[in-house]
Amino acid sequence: MNEKKEFTFIKLNIVDLSIIYAMFLIIWGMSISMISESNSITSLIPSILGLPILVFSYLSKVFPSKQKLFMHLVVIIGALIFLGGLDFIRGFLIENTMGSTWASLSKLMMLITGGVFCYACILSFIHARKSIN
């Protein structure tokens, strides 16, 4: 029996995980902006990056034949989130300060969640490649 099993990460398939992650990013950015009373567009960066993840993830559900394309776009955005989060380390090491607490918290969140998300996507891609063979 050659039964193909769908890849899951924390009991979610990668598309559903992406949708949940996107919603988390959107809510996070809006919440931090409101809590910190920030007038800066930069406090919305998680929301801005979460929106295309949400759109491409949804499109991969609607158009399963294009899922590979859409999910590759999603992981590229995830990598950008992770790279943006690396600014937390730069700010901490070079400036020897965390700067704005809310901005630092968002950068740390992007670093950790972006890294975990990219890891899950890569595992999903490896699983998909192995299931072809």
Summary of the structure (lengths in Angstrom):
residues: 133
radius of gyration: 16.5
end to end distance: 14.6
largest distance: 58.8
contacts: 399
relative contact order: 0.15
helix: 80%
strand: 2%
